């Protein structure tokens, strides 16, 4: 069974990062102590102050150890915001109980798997927005989805995914009913992407809720017996049919550290 590609999530920088001030070279030698600077000349800046800003113009270093070993899908650039459009999924206590059972079993095959902190169903790839594009982009999304009604869907099929670079593996629950509604939403999101000259979503997408992830390509360990056993846990879990049925009630856009919600009718 081949793993489907997954949208690549990336942390984003912010234009709110402090800008380093212009570096000022000390004044020319030869002036006597206490002499006033000539008009238009800047006072010399102490070396201790200059060292405070050393290297700030080069941008942050991408240290994967600071975010679980994940590697950026695209390099950080100041003023670029990693952005993503999705349907949020609110996990209840019973869903988390099922997730704990699945993760416990999956870790017998891949011990480095960790649970997702939040849950959603992607409607876009992760794309880069310039800061001044964010509000026009969100407004275009709102206009496109304004007439959409909320809808019911079921996600109850275990599937293994990787990101495009195959640097991360995910365990997900694939949508088995409501697929057509998600396709309609993606069609509108794609139109907005095209307006801003951004990448559209995947062809023949597999809509899903990611449950757990790990660094690296773990498909070999997880497909086969592990996948079948995980599906068995889902099928035998009490009231799983009702538990894994949910409503899509809003679309959300995350851009850097900002969130924008668009309720469905």
C-alpha positions in Angstrom: 0.0 0.0 0.0 1.6 3.3 -1.0 1.5 6.2 1.4 -0.3 9.3 0.3 1.5 12.7 0.4 0.6 15.1 3.2 0.7 18.8 3.4 4.0 20.0 4.7 3.7 22.0 7.9 6.2 24.6 8.6 6.8 27.0 11.4 6.9 30.6 10.3 8.8 33.7 11.0 7.2 37.0 11.7 7.8 40.6 10.5 7.5 41.6 14.2 11.1 40.4 14.8 13.2 43.2 16.0 15.2 44.9 13.2 18.9 45.6 14.0 19.8 49.2 13.9 22.3 50.6 11.4 25.8 49.9 12.5 27.8 53.0 13.0 31.6 53.0 12.7 33.4 55.0 15.4 34.4 58.5 14.4 37.7 59.2 12.7 40.8 59.1 14.9 42.6 62.3 15.7 39.8 64.3 17.4 40.7 65.4 20.9 38.7 64.1 23.8 35.7 66.2 24.6 35.6 67.8 21.1 32.0 68.1 19.7 31.3 66.1 16.6 31.1 68.0 13.3 27.6 68.7 11.9 26.1 65.7 10.2 28.6 63.2 11.9 27.3 60.5 14.2 28.7 59.9 17.6 30.8 56.8 17.9 29.0 53.7 19.1 30.8 51.6 21.8 32.0 48.1 20.7 29.9 46.6 23.5 26.8 47.9 21.8 27.8 46.9 18.4 28.3 43.3 19.6 24.8 43.2 20.9 23.5 43.2 17.2 26.2 41.0 15.7 24.6 38.6 13.2 21.0 39.8 13.5 20.9 40.8 9.8 21.5 37.2 8.7 18.1 36.0 10.0 17.5 33.1 12.4 19.3 29.8 12.2 17.0 26.9 11.5 17.7 24.5 14.4 15.6 21.4 13.8 16.4 20.2 17.4 14.1 23.1 18.7 11.0 21.6 17.0 11.3 17.8 17.3 13.7 17.3 14.5 11.3 18.7 11.9 12.9 20.3 8.8 11.4 23.4 7.2 9.6 22.8 3.9 11.0 26.1 2.7 13.7 28.3 4.2 12.9 31.1 6.5 12.9 34.6 5.1 11.9 37.7 7.0 8.4 38.9 6.0 7.4 35.4 4.8 4.6 33.7 6.7 4.0 30.0 6.4 0.2 29.7 5.8 -2.3 26.8 5.7 -6.1 26.5 5.2 -7.9 23.7 7.0 -11.1 22.5 8.8 -10.4 22.2 12.6 -11.4 19.1 14.4 -12.3 19.4 18.1 -11.3 16.2 19.9 -13.5 14.9 22.7 -12.4 12.7 25.6 -13.5 9.5 23.9 -11.6 10.3 20.8 -8.5 10.9 22.9 -9.0 7.5 24.6 -9.1 5.9 21.1 -6.0 7.8 20.1 -4.1 6.7 23.2 -5.0 3.0 22.4 -3.8 3.5 18.8 -0.6 5.3 19.7 0.3 2.7 22.4 0.0 -0.1 19.8 1.7 1.8 17.0 4.7 2.6 19.2 5.4 -1.2 19.5 6.4 -0.9 15.8 7.8 2.7 15.7 8.7 3.8 19.3 9.5 7.4 18.2 5.8 8.2 17.2 4.3 11.1 19.1 0.7 12.3 19.4 -0.4 15.4 17.5 -1.2 18.3 19.7 -4.1 19.6 17.6 -6.3 18.0 14.9 -7.6 19.2 11.6 -8.3 18.3 7.9 -6.2 20.1 5.4 -7.7 22.1 2.5 -4.4 23.4 1.2 -0.7 22.8 1.1 1.5 24.9 3.3 2.3 28.1 1.3 4.3 31.3 1.8 2.4 34.6 2.2 4.1 38.0 2.4 2.8 39.9 5.4 0.9 42.5 3.4 -0.9 39.7 1.5 -2.4 38.1 4.6 -5.6 40.2 5.1 -6.4 40.3 1.4 -5.9 36.5 1.2 -8.2 35.9 4.2 -10.8 38.2 2.8 -10.7 36.4 -0.6 -11.2 33.1 1.3 -14.2 34.5 3.2 -15.8 35.6 0.0 -15.3 32.2 -1.6 -16.8 30.1 1.2 -19.5 32.5 2.3 -22.3 30.4 0.8 -21.1 27.0 2.1 -23.2 25.1 4.5 -21.8 23.1 7.4 -21.8 19.3 6.7 -21.3 15.9 8.3 -18.3 13.6 7.6 -16.9 10.4 8.9 -13.1 9.7 9.3 -12.6 6.0 10.3 -10.1 4.5 8.0 -6.5 4.2 9.3 -3.9 5.3 6.7 -0.2 6.0 6.7 1.1 9.2 5.1 4.3 11.0 4.5 5.1 14.6 3.6 6.4 15.3 0.1 10.0 15.2 1.2 9.4 11.9 3.1 11.1 13.4 6.1 8.0 12.8 8.3 5.5 10.0 8.6 1.9 10.4 9.9 -0.8 8.0 11.1 -4.1 9.4 10.0 -7.9 8.7 9.9 -9.1 9.0 6.4 -12.5 10.5 5.5 -14.8 7.8 4.2 -18.0 9.9 3.9 -18.3 13.6 3.1 -15.4 13.5 0.6 -17.4 15.4 -2.0 -18.0 18.3 0.4 -14.3 18.6 1.1 -13.6 18.6 -2.7 -16.0 21.5 -3.1 -14.2 23.5 -0.4 -10.8 22.7 -1.9 -12.0 23.9 -5.3 -12.8 27.4 -3.8 -9.5 27.5 -1.8 -7.6 26.6 -5.0 -9.1 29.5 -6.8 -7.9 31.9 -4.1 -4.4 30.2 -4.3 -4.4 30.9 -8.0 -5.3 34.5 -7.5 -2.2 34.9 -5.3 0.0 32.7 -7.6 0.4 30.0 -4.9 0.4 26.2 -5.2 -3.0 24.6 -5.3 -3.9 21.4 -3.4 -2.9 17.9 -4.4 -4.7 16.0 -7.2 -7.0 13.3 -5.8 -6.4 14.3 -2.2 -6.9 12.0 0.8 -8.7 14.1 3.4 -7.8 12.9 6.9 -7.1 13.7 10.5 -3.5 13.2 11.5 -3.2 11.4 14.8 0.5 10.9 15.4 3.8 11.6 13.6 7.5 10.9 13.6 10.6 12.1 11.9 11.7 10.0 8.9 10.0 7.6 6.5 8.4 4.8 8.7 6.1 3.3 6.0 8.0 0.0 5.9 7.4 -0.6 9.6 3.8 0.7 9.7 2.2 -0.7 6.6 1.1 -4.3 6.7 0.4 -6.0 10.1 0.7 -2.7 12.0 -1.8 -1.0 9.8 -4.3 -3.9 10.0 -4.0 -4.1 13.7 -4.6 -0.4 14.1 -7.7 -0.6 11.9 -8.9 -3.5 14.2 -8.6 -1.2 17.2 -10.7 1.4 15.5 -13.4 -1.0 14.4 -13.7 -2.7 17.8 -13.6 0.6 19.8 -16.9 1.2 21.6 -19.3 3.4 19.6 -16.6 4.2 17.1 -19.1 4.7 14.3 -20.7 7.6 16.1 -17.5 8.8 17.7 -15.7 9.3 14.3 -18.6 11.2 12.8 -18.3 14.9 13.0 -19.4 18.2 11.5 -17.3 20.6 9.5 -18.5 23.9 11.0 -15.8 26.4 10.0 -12.7 26.9 7.9 -9.6 28.3 9.5 -6.5 29.9 8.0 -3.3 29.9 10.0 -0.6 32.4 8.9 2.5 32.5 11.0 1.1 32.9 14.6 -2.2 34.4 13.4 -5.5 32.5 13.1 -8.5 33.5 11.0 -11.8 31.6 11.3 -14.6 31.5 8.7 -17.8 29.9 10.0 -19.9 27.8 7.6 -23.6 28.5 7.4 
